[in-house]
Amino acid sequence: MKLSDELPVDHRLATVYRYGAALCGVALLVFGILGFADRLSPFDTNGGTIAGLTTNGALSLVSVLVGLALIAGGVVGGNFASTLNMTVGTLFLISGFAHIFIMDKAANFLDFGMPNVLFSFVMGLVILTFGMYGRVTGRLPHDNPYWRRRHPREAARESIARRRAVTSGATADAPPATALPRGAAPRSAR
C-alpha cells in the first residue's frame, strides 16, 4: 500500500490541499493574464512591471500554465493536490535560487528582478506549506492517515482498543488502553 492511497476522499486535509492549490493558482493566473493584457513581448527584458514585479510574455505564459495546473489540482483535490502543491512549491523555491545567480545575465529571459525572486520564495513557501500541511510534522493526530501509515502497530492497537470500547459500551472519548507500554500496569492498579 502506498502512502498516497491512505487519505480518504472526504478527509478534512483534502480541503486544505484543494483550496490552497486553487488560491495560489488563481493568483498566478491573474498575474499571467495581466501580463498578456499589457501586450508584453515574449522575451523582452526592458523591465515591464505588473503589480511591482518585472515580467514579459514568457513569464506571463509560465504563470498562466502553472496557475491552471494548480487550479486543476484544486479541482481534483486529495493527495493529488497535496503532491502537486509540494512539487510546484519546490520548483518555485528552486526558481528563486536560480534567478538570484542569473539576474543580471543574458540567461535571465524571464526578466526576473529581486522582487520576482522574493515573490518566488514567498509563493513557493506558501504553496509548499499548503501541500505539506498535515503530512509533514512531528505531532500528527492519531486519526491522521499519514500518522497511521507511519505507525502501523500503534494504529492497529488503537483501532482494536476503539472497537473493544464500542462493543463494551465505553465512550469513544476515553483514551486508548494501549497508551501504556506492554506489561505496564495503570497507576491506579499499582
C-alpha positions as CSV (number, residue, x, y, z in Angstrom):
1,M,0.0,0.0,0.0
2,K,1.3,3.4,-0.9
3,L,1.2,6.5,1.3
4,S,-0.7,8.3,-1.4
5,D,-3.6,5.9,-1.1
6,E,-4.0,6.5,2.6
7,L,-6.0,9.7,2.6
8,P,-9.8,9.1,2.4
9,V,-11.7,11.2,-0.1
10,D,-13.6,13.1,2.5
11,H,-10.8,13.7,4.9
12,R,-10.6,17.3,6.2
13,L,-7.0,17.7,5.0
14,A,-8.2,17.4,1.4
15,T,-10.0,20.7,1.8
16,V,-6.7,22.4,2.8
17,Y,-4.9,20.9,-0.3
18,R,-7.8,21.8,-2.6
19,Y,-8.3,25.4,-1.5
20,G,-4.5,26.1,-1.2
21,A,-3.9,24.9,-4.7
22,A,-6.8,26.9,-6.1
23,L,-6.0,30.1,-4.2
24,C,-2.3,30.1,-5.4
25,G,-3.4,29.1,-8.9
26,V,-5.8,32.0,-9.2
27,A,-3.2,34.5,-8.0
28,L,-0.7,33.2,-10.7
29,L,-3.4,33.1,-13.3
30,V,-4.4,36.7,-12.7
31,F,-0.7,37.8,-12.8
32,G,-0.2,36.0,-16.1
33,I,-3.4,37.3,-17.7
34,L,-2.4,40.9,-16.7
35,G,0.9,40.3,-18.4
36,F,-0.9,39.2,-21.6
37,A,-3.3,42.2,-21.3
38,D,-0.3,44.5,-21.2
39,R,0.8,43.0,-24.6
40,L,4.3,42.3,-23.4
41,S,6.7,40.8,-26.0
42,P,7.8,37.2,-25.2
43,F,11.4,37.7,-24.2
44,D,11.6,41.5,-23.6
45,T,13.9,42.3,-20.7
46,N,13.3,46.0,-20.6
47,G,11.5,45.8,-17.2
48,G,7.8,45.9,-17.9
49,T,6.1,45.7,-14.5
50,I,2.8,44.3,-13.2
51,A,1.9,44.5,-9.5
52,G,5.5,45.6,-8.8
53,L,7.1,42.5,-10.5
54,T,9.0,42.7,-13.7
55,T,7.5,40.5,-16.4
56,N,7.4,39.6,-20.1
57,G,5.3,37.4,-22.3
58,A,7.3,34.2,-21.4
59,L,6.8,34.8,-17.7
60,S,3.1,35.5,-18.3
61,L,2.8,32.2,-20.2
62,V,4.6,30.3,-17.4
63,S,2.4,32.0,-14.8
64,V,-0.8,31.1,-16.7
65,L,0.2,27.5,-17.2
66,V,1.3,26.9,-13.6
67,G,-1.8,28.7,-12.3
68,L,-4.0,26.5,-14.5
69,A,-2.2,23.4,-13.2
70,L,-2.7,24.4,-9.6
71,I,-6.4,25.2,-10.2
72,A,-6.8,21.7,-11.9
73,G,-5.1,20.2,-8.8
74,G,-7.6,22.1,-6.6
75,V,-10.4,20.6,-8.7
76,V,-9.0,17.1,-8.4
77,G,-8.2,17.6,-4.7
78,G,-6.9,15.0,-2.2
79,N,-3.4,13.6,-2.4
80,F,-3.0,14.7,-6.0
81,A,-3.4,18.4,-4.9
82,S,-1.1,17.9,-2.0
83,T,1.6,16.3,-4.1
84,L,1.2,18.9,-6.8
85,N,1.5,21.7,-4.2
86,M,4.7,20.3,-2.8
87,T,6.1,19.9,-6.3
88,V,5.2,23.3,-7.6
89,G,6.3,24.9,-4.3
90,T,9.7,23.3,-4.5
91,L,10.0,24.4,-8.2
92,F,9.2,28.0,-7.1
93,L,12.0,27.9,-4.5
94,I,14.5,26.4,-7.0
95,S,13.5,29.1,-9.5
96,G,14.1,31.8,-6.9
97,F,17.6,30.5,-6.1
98,A,18.4,30.0,-9.8
99,H,17.3,33.5,-10.7
100,I,19.5,35.1,-8.0
101,F,22.5,33.9,-9.9
102,I,21.3,34.8,-13.4
103,M,19.5,38.1,-12.6
104,D,22.0,40.3,-14.4
105,K,22.9,37.9,-17.2
106,A,21.6,37.2,-20.7
107,A,20.2,33.9,-19.3
108,N,17.5,35.9,-17.5
109,F,15.0,35.5,-20.3
110,L,12.0,35.6,-17.9
111,D,13.1,39.2,-16.8
112,F,13.3,38.3,-13.1
113,G,14.3,41.2,-10.7
114,M,14.8,41.0,-7.0
115,P,11.1,41.5,-6.3
116,N,10.4,38.5,-8.5
117,V,12.9,36.4,-6.6
118,L,11.3,37.3,-3.3
119,F,7.8,36.6,-4.7
120,S,9.1,33.2,-5.9
121,F,10.4,32.4,-2.5
122,V,7.2,33.5,-0.7
123,M,4.8,31.9,-3.2
124,G,6.9,28.7,-3.1
125,L,6.8,28.5,0.7
126,V,3.0,29.2,0.7
127,I,2.3,26.6,-1.9
128,L,4.7,24.1,-0.2
129,T,3.1,24.7,3.1
130,F,-0.4,24.0,1.7
131,G,1.0,20.8,0.2
132,M,2.8,19.6,3.3
133,Y,0.0,20.6,5.8
134,G,-1.0,17.5,7.8
135,R,1.6,15.3,6.1
136,V,4.9,16.5,7.5
137,T,5.0,17.3,11.2
138,G,6.0,15.7,14.4
139,R,2.7,16.0,16.1
140,L,0.1,14.5,13.7
141,P,-3.1,13.5,15.4
142,H,-3.6,9.8,15.7
143,D,-6.6,9.8,13.3
144,N,-4.4,11.3,10.6
145,P,-3.9,8.8,7.8
146,Y,-0.3,9.7,7.4
147,W,0.4,9.1,11.1
148,R,-1.4,5.8,10.8
149,R,0.7,4.8,7.9
150,R,3.9,5.7,9.7
151,H,2.9,4.0,12.9
152,P,1.0,0.8,11.9
153,R,1.4,-1.1,15.1
154,E,0.2,1.8,17.3
155,A,-2.6,2.5,14.9
156,A,-3.7,-1.2,15.0
157,R,-3.6,-1.2,18.8
158,E,-5.7,2.0,18.9
159,S,-8.2,0.6,16.4
160,I,-8.6,-2.6,18.4
161,A,-9.0,-0.6,21.6
162,R,-11.7,1.6,20.0
163,R,-13.6,-1.5,18.8
164,R,-13.4,-3.0,22.2
165,A,-14.6,0.2,23.8
166,V,-17.5,0.4,21.4
167,T,-18.6,-3.2,22.0
168,S,-18.2,-2.9,25.8
169,G,-20.3,0.3,25.8
170,A,-17.4,2.6,26.9
171,T,-17.2,6.1,25.5
172,A,-15.2,6.8,22.4
173,D,-13.6,9.8,24.0
174,A,-11.8,7.6,26.6
175,P,-8.0,7.4,26.0
176,P,-7.0,4.1,24.4
177,A,-6.0,1.4,26.8
178,T,-2.9,0.7,24.7
179,A,-1.2,4.0,25.5
180,L,0.9,2.1,28.2
181,P,3.9,0.0,27.2
182,R,3.3,-3.7,27.2
183,G,3.4,-5.2,30.7
184,A,3.0,-1.8,32.5
185,A,0.0,-1.5,34.9
186,P,-2.0,1.6,35.1
187,R,-1.2,3.9,38.1
188,S,-4.5,3.1,39.8
189,A,-3.6,-0.6,39.8
190,R,-0.2,-0.1,41.5
